[in-house]
C-alpha cells in the first residue's frame, strides 16, 4: 500500500527548517494595517431632466424608461397634461406594473388650442392633473415623476409658470423629475440637471 503526504502533512522538521530560512534571510514582518473606516452611504439625489423636441410625440422613450423603473421596484408617476381621449382624470388613473400611476385629464380630445379658447371644464381637467403632481412634489412619495408636455401646457395658458417653478424648486432632493415636450420655458430649463434635445422627427 502506498500513501502520499500532502503539504498539510509535512513533518515538523521541514517546518522548522522553513522557519530557519526565514530567520536567516532577515525578513521583517509586515506592519499592522490600520483598519479602514467604514463606507459612508450618501442619500440618493434625484435629478430634474428635460427631454425636448420641436415636435409633439417624443414621449415614447421616456415612457419606456418609466415602465422599466416601475418594473424594477421604483414608485413612478406619469402625468400627460394635454393628452385626452379617454376621459380619465385623477380618479380613474391607470396603474401599471403595480408601481406606476398614469394620469391624463378628463377630456375627450388632445389639447392644442390655448386655454382662452377652451371650456372652463377643460381648464379644470388640466389643473386637476397638476394638483396631484404638485402634491407628489411636496410630499416626495414617488421615486420618479414624469410631466409630459408640461411646457406646452404653460405656453397655452393652462398652468401658471411661477407655480410650476416654485413646486419644482421645493421638490425633495431624492425625487427624479422628467419634463418632456416642446416649448419648455427658460425658467424651467435653468433648473434642469440634464437637457436632452431631439432635433429631428420621424
BALOBA-1460 file (C-alpha; in Angstrom, 3 decimals):
// residues 202
<rec num="1" residu="x" x="0.000" y="0.000" z="0.000"/>
<rec num="2" residu="x" x="1.310" y="3.398" z="-0.994"/>
<rec num="3" residu="x" x="0.476" y="6.662" z="0.794"/>
<rec num="4" residu="x" x="1.304" y="10.197" z="-0.193"/>
<rec num="5" residu="x" x="1.603" y="13.161" z="2.103"/>
<rec num="6" residu="x" x="0.089" y="16.481" z="1.126"/>
<rec num="7" residu="x" x="1.633" y="19.795" z="2.156"/>
<rec num="8" residu="x" x="-0.600" y="19.800" z="5.216"/>
<rec num="9" residu="x" x="1.179" y="16.618" z="6.439"/>
<rec num="10" residu="x" x="4.714" y="17.954" z="6.264"/>
<rec num="11" residu="x" x="6.956" y="16.924" z="9.118"/>
<rec num="12" residu="x" x="7.850" y="19.175" z="11.981"/>
<rec num="13" residu="x" x="11.480" y="19.103" z="10.905"/>
<rec num="14" residu="x" x="10.598" y="20.523" z="7.492"/>
<rec num="15" residu="x" x="8.521" y="23.263" z="9.028"/>
<rec num="16" residu="x" x="11.331" y="24.100" z="11.421"/>
<rec num="17" residu="x" x="13.746" y="24.317" z="8.516"/>
<rec num="18" residu="x" x="11.437" y="26.727" z="6.748"/>
<rec num="19" residu="x" x="11.326" y="28.893" z="9.852"/>
<rec num="20" residu="x" x="15.106" y="28.883" z="9.978"/>
<rec num="21" residu="x" x="15.353" y="30.026" z="6.367"/>
<rec num="22" residu="x" x="13.044" y="32.965" z="7.155"/>
<rec num="23" residu="x" x="15.176" y="33.946" z="10.164"/>
<rec num="24" residu="x" x="18.443" y="33.735" z="8.182"/>
<rec num="25" residu="x" x="17.050" y="35.887" z="5.381"/>
<rec num="26" residu="x" x="16.328" y="38.603" z="7.954"/>
<rec num="27" residu="x" x="12.841" y="39.207" z="6.631"/>
<rec num="28" residu="x" x="10.840" y="41.581" z="8.745"/>
<rec num="29" residu="x" x="7.165" y="41.079" z="9.499"/>
<rec num="30" residu="x" x="4.780" y="43.452" z="7.765"/>
<rec num="31" residu="x" x="3.480" y="46.281" z="9.921"/>
<rec num="32" residu="x" x="-0.059" y="46.012" z="11.096"/>
<rec num="33" residu="x" x="-2.511" y="47.930" z="8.946"/>
<rec num="34" residu="x" x="-4.911" y="50.390" z="10.454"/>
<rec num="35" residu="x" x="-8.487" y="49.297" z="9.901"/>
<rec num="36" residu="x" x="-10.197" y="51.160" z="7.117"/>
<rec num="37" residu="x" x="-13.023" y="53.474" z="8.105"/>
<rec num="38" residu="x" x="-16.459" y="52.127" z="7.191"/>
<rec num="39" residu="x" x="-18.014" y="53.271" z="3.938"/>
<rec num="40" residu="x" x="-20.382" y="56.193" z="4.300"/>
<rec num="41" residu="x" x="-23.520" y="55.794" z="2.239"/>
<rec num="42" residu="x" x="-24.913" y="59.023" z="0.830"/>
<rec num="43" residu="x" x="-28.584" y="59.762" z="0.433"/>
<rec num="44" residu="x" x="-29.841" y="59.287" z="-3.118"/>
<rec num="45" residu="x" x="-30.018" y="62.539" z="-5.062"/>
<rec num="46" residu="x" x="-32.663" y="62.968" z="-7.721"/>
<rec num="47" residu="x" x="-32.312" y="64.877" z="-10.954"/>
<rec num="48" residu="x" x="-34.511" y="67.227" z="-12.915"/>
<rec num="49" residu="x" x="-34.290" y="66.138" z="-16.536"/>
<rec num="50" residu="x" x="-35.735" y="67.841" z="-19.603"/>
<rec num="51" residu="x" x="-36.446" y="65.926" z="-22.816"/>
<rec num="52" residu="x" x="-37.437" y="68.401" z="-25.503"/>
<rec num="53" residu="x" x="-38.137" y="68.244" z="-29.229"/>
<rec num="54" residu="x" x="-39.514" y="70.596" z="-31.895"/>
<rec num="55" residu="x" x="-42.494" y="68.276" z="-32.411"/>
<rec num="56" residu="x" x="-45.093" y="66.600" z="-30.238"/>
<rec num="57" residu="x" x="-44.932" y="62.851" z="-29.748"/>
<rec num="58" residu="x" x="-41.405" y="62.442" z="-28.345"/>
<rec num="59" residu="x" x="-42.768" y="60.760" z="-25.215"/>
<rec num="60" residu="x" x="-42.240" y="57.076" z="-26.094"/>
<rec num="61" residu="x" x="-38.630" y="56.731" z="-24.921"/>
<rec num="62" residu="x" x="-39.328" y="58.376" z="-21.579"/>
<rec num="63" residu="x" x="-42.402" y="56.214" z="-21.034"/>
<rec num="64" residu="x" x="-40.301" y="53.111" z="-21.702"/>
<rec num="65" residu="x" x="-37.791" y="54.252" z="-19.072"/>
<rec num="66" residu="x" x="-40.607" y="54.917" z="-16.598"/>
<rec num="67" residu="x" x="-42.062" y="51.441" z="-17.146"/>
<rec num="68" residu="x" x="-38.635" y="49.896" z="-16.656"/>
<rec num="69" residu="x" x="-38.123" y="51.816" z="-13.406"/>
<rec num="70" residu="x" x="-41.517" y="50.699" z="-12.130"/>
<rec num="71" residu="x" x="-40.768" y="47.111" z="-13.101"/>
<rec num="72" residu="x" x="-37.574" y="47.297" z="-11.045"/>
<rec num="73" residu="x" x="-39.474" y="48.485" z="-7.986"/>
<rec num="74" residu="x" x="-39.480" y="52.294" z="-8.167"/>
<rec num="75" residu="x" x="-42.608" y="54.286" z="-7.391"/>
<rec num="76" residu="x" x="-43.389" y="56.182" z="-10.595"/>
<rec num="77" residu="x" x="-45.994" y="58.761" z="-11.572"/>
<rec num="78" residu="x" x="-46.705" y="59.785" z="-15.163"/>
<rec num="79" residu="x" x="-48.859" y="62.808" z="-15.992"/>
<rec num="80" residu="x" x="-49.813" y="63.767" z="-19.541"/>
<rec num="81" residu="x" x="-51.289" y="67.250" z="-19.362"/>
<rec num="82" residu="x" x="-52.625" y="67.674" z="-22.897"/>
<rec num="83" residu="x" x="-53.384" y="64.099" z="-23.973"/>
<rec num="84" residu="x" x="-57.077" y="63.362" z="-23.681"/>
<rec num="85" residu="x" x="-59.385" y="60.982" z="-25.432"/>
<rec num="86" residu="x" x="-60.061" y="58.535" z="-22.604"/>
<rec num="87" residu="x" x="-61.879" y="60.805" z="-20.109"/>
<rec num="88" residu="x" x="-59.523" y="59.585" z="-17.421"/>
<rec num="89" residu="x" x="-58.843" y="62.208" z="-14.774"/>
<rec num="90" residu="x" x="-57.004" y="61.615" z="-11.471"/>
<rec num="91" residu="x" x="-59.786" y="59.448" z="-10.063"/>
<rec num="92" residu="x" x="-59.509" y="56.974" z="-12.956"/>
<rec num="93" residu="x" x="-55.715" y="56.877" z="-13.231"/>
<rec num="94" residu="x" x="-54.229" y="53.669" z="-14.571"/>
<rec num="95" residu="x" x="-51.809" y="51.520" z="-12.577"/>
<rec num="96" residu="x" x="-49.095" y="49.631" z="-14.473"/>
<rec num="97" residu="x" x="-46.508" y="47.163" z="-13.100"/>
<rec num="98" residu="x" x="-48.216" y="47.653" z="-9.729"/>
<rec num="99" residu="x" x="-45.886" y="50.631" z="-9.152"/>
<rec num="100" residu="x" x="-46.667" y="53.206" z="-11.862"/>
<rec num="101" residu="x" x="-49.645" y="55.563" z="-11.914"/>
<rec num="102" residu="x" x="-50.566" y="57.107" z="-15.261"/>
<rec num="103" residu="x" x="-52.880" y="60.126" z="-15.424"/>
<rec num="104" residu="x" x="-54.497" y="62.081" z="-18.232"/>
<rec num="105" residu="x" x="-57.033" y="64.911" z="-18.000"/>
<rec num="106" residu="x" x="-60.706" y="64.025" z="-18.122"/>
<rec num="107" residu="x" x="-61.279" y="65.396" z="-21.634"/>
<rec num="108" residu="x" x="-62.254" y="63.624" z="-24.821"/>
<rec num="109" residu="x" x="-59.611" y="65.112" z="-27.128"/>
<rec num="110" residu="x" x="-55.932" y="66.001" z="-27.240"/>
<rec num="111" residu="x" x="-55.499" y="69.682" z="-26.469"/>
<rec num="112" residu="x" x="-53.730" y="72.042" z="-28.852"/>
<rec num="113" residu="x" x="-55.737" y="75.262" z="-28.559"/>
<rec num="114" residu="x" x="-54.983" y="77.990" z="-25.992"/>
<rec num="115" residu="x" x="-56.764" y="77.863" z="-22.666"/>
<rec num="116" residu="x" x="-58.531" y="81.100" z="-23.582"/>
<rec num="117" residu="x" x="-60.355" y="79.186" z="-26.339"/>
<rec num="118" residu="x" x="-61.197" y="76.180" z="-24.167"/>
<rec num="119" residu="x" x="-64.162" y="75.416" z="-21.958"/>
<rec num="120" residu="x" x="-63.742" y="76.056" z="-18.220"/>
<rec num="121" residu="x" x="-64.207" y="72.325" z="-17.618"/>
<rec num="122" residu="x" x="-61.227" y="71.593" z="-19.886"/>
<rec num="123" residu="x" x="-59.012" y="74.025" z="-17.992"/>
<rec num="124" residu="x" x="-60.142" y="72.480" z="-14.696"/>
<rec num="125" residu="x" x="-59.332" y="68.991" z="-16.008"/>
<rec num="126" residu="x" x="-55.737" y="70.002" z="-16.763"/>
<rec num="127" residu="x" x="-55.404" y="71.799" z="-13.440"/>
<rec num="128" residu="x" x="-56.667" y="68.683" z="-11.630"/>
<rec num="129" residu="x" x="-53.746" y="66.696" z="-13.026"/>
<rec num="130" residu="x" x="-51.308" y="69.400" z="-11.935"/>
<rec num="131" residu="x" x="-52.741" y="69.490" z="-8.390"/>
<rec num="132" residu="x" x="-51.983" y="65.789" z="-7.991"/>
<rec num="133" residu="x" x="-48.453" y="66.301" z="-9.354"/>
<rec num="134" residu="x" x="-47.884" y="69.273" z="-7.073"/>
<rec num="135" residu="x" x="-48.907" y="67.157" z="-4.078"/>
<rec num="136" residu="x" x="-46.399" y="64.460" z="-5.085"/>
<rec num="137" residu="x" x="-43.672" y="67.095" z="-5.437"/>
<rec num="138" residu="x" x="-44.490" y="68.448" z="-1.986"/>
<rec num="139" residu="x" x="-44.543" y="65.157" z="-0.060"/>
<rec num="140" residu="x" x="-41.927" y="63.182" z="-2.006"/>
<rec num="141" residu="x" x="-43.855" y="59.918" z="-2.077"/>
<rec num="142" residu="x" x="-42.545" y="58.966" z="-5.543"/>
<rec num="143" residu="x" x="-39.126" y="57.990" z="-6.823"/>
<rec num="144" residu="x" x="-39.796" y="59.369" z="-10.306"/>
<rec num="145" residu="x" x="-42.369" y="61.780" z="-11.716"/>
<rec num="146" residu="x" x="-42.805" y="62.304" z="-15.473"/>
<rec num="147" residu="x" x="-44.502" y="65.541" z="-16.557"/>
<rec num="148" residu="x" x="-45.361" y="65.174" z="-20.231"/>
<rec num="149" residu="x" x="-45.950" y="68.367" z="-22.252"/>
<rec num="150" residu="x" x="-45.680" y="70.487" z="-19.133"/>
<rec num="151" residu="x" x="-44.016" y="73.320" z="-21.048"/>
<rec num="152" residu="x" x="-46.700" y="73.407" z="-23.714"/>
<rec num="153" residu="x" x="-49.401" y="73.388" z="-21.035"/>
<rec num="154" residu="x" x="-47.756" y="76.509" z="-19.623"/>
<rec num="155" residu="x" x="-47.341" y="78.120" z="-23.040"/>
<rec num="156" residu="x" x="-51.024" y="77.552" z="-23.878"/>
<rec num="157" residu="x" x="-52.101" y="79.084" z="-20.581"/>
<rec num="158" residu="x" x="-53.414" y="76.010" z="-18.767"/>
<rec num="159" residu="x" x="-50.823" y="76.163" z="-15.976"/>
<rec num="160" residu="x" x="-49.058" y="79.010" z="-14.200"/>
<rec num="161" residu="x" x="-45.310" y="79.090" z="-14.829"/>
<rec num="162" residu="x" x="-44.395" y="80.572" z="-11.444"/>
<rec num="163" residu="x" x="-46.456" y="77.985" z="-9.589"/>
<rec num="164" residu="x" x="-44.792" y="75.168" z="-11.529"/>
<rec num="165" residu="x" x="-41.303" y="76.549" z="-10.990"/>
<rec num="166" residu="x" x="-41.843" y="77.014" z="-7.251"/>
<rec num="167" residu="x" x="-43.106" y="73.445" z="-6.894"/>
<rec num="168" residu="x" x="-40.133" y="72.043" z="-8.818"/>
<rec num="169" residu="x" x="-37.664" y="74.061" z="-6.732"/>
<rec num="170" residu="x" x="-39.225" y="72.763" z="-3.497"/>
<rec num="171" residu="x" x="-39.284" y="69.102" z="-4.553"/>
<rec num="172" residu="x" x="-37.488" y="66.546" z="-2.338"/>
<rec num="173" residu="x" x="-33.865" y="66.014" z="-3.288"/>
<rec num="174" residu="x" x="-34.340" y="62.275" z="-3.770"/>
<rec num="175" residu="x" x="-37.053" y="62.512" z="-6.454"/>
<rec num="176" residu="x" x="-36.314" y="62.265" z="-10.164"/>
<rec num="177" residu="x" x="-38.470" y="64.586" z="-12.269"/>
<rec num="178" residu="x" x="-38.603" y="64.313" z="-16.064"/>
<rec num="179" residu="x" x="-40.203" y="67.059" z="-18.141"/>
<rec num="180" residu="x" x="-40.952" y="66.258" z="-21.766"/>
<rec num="181" residu="x" x="-42.305" y="68.041" z="-24.811"/>
<rec num="182" residu="x" x="-41.991" y="71.275" z="-26.728"/>
<rec num="183" residu="x" x="-41.900" y="74.886" z="-25.507"/>
<rec num="184" residu="x" x="-40.050" y="74.320" z="-22.233"/>
<rec num="185" residu="x" x="-39.772" y="77.748" z="-20.531"/>
<rec num="186" residu="x" x="-36.283" y="79.092" z="-19.881"/>
<rec num="187" residu="x" x="-37.087" y="79.319" z="-16.176"/>
<rec num="188" residu="x" x="-37.517" y="75.530" z="-16.075"/>
<rec num="189" residu="x" x="-34.532" y="74.897" z="-18.337"/>
<rec num="190" residu="x" x="-32.435" y="76.772" z="-15.802"/>
<rec num="191" residu="x" x="-33.410" y="74.269" z="-13.087"/>
<rec num="192" residu="x" x="-32.527" y="71.212" z="-15.144"/>
<rec num="193" residu="x" x="-29.617" y="68.941" z="-14.262"/>
<rec num="194" residu="x" x="-29.778" y="67.363" z="-17.707"/>
<rec num="195" residu="x" x="-31.297" y="68.504" z="-21.014"/>
<rec num="196" residu="x" x="-31.837" y="66.088" z="-23.910"/>
<rec num="197" residu="x" x="-32.834" y="67.650" z="-27.222"/>
<rec num="198" residu="x" x="-34.256" y="65.651" z="-30.127"/>
<rec num="199" residu="x" x="-33.618" y="67.695" z="-33.266"/>
<rec num="200" residu="x" x="-35.366" y="65.607" z="-35.891"/>
<rec num="201" residu="x" x="-38.709" y="63.897" z="-36.102"/>
<rec num="202" residu="x" x="-39.662" y="60.672" z="-37.773"/>
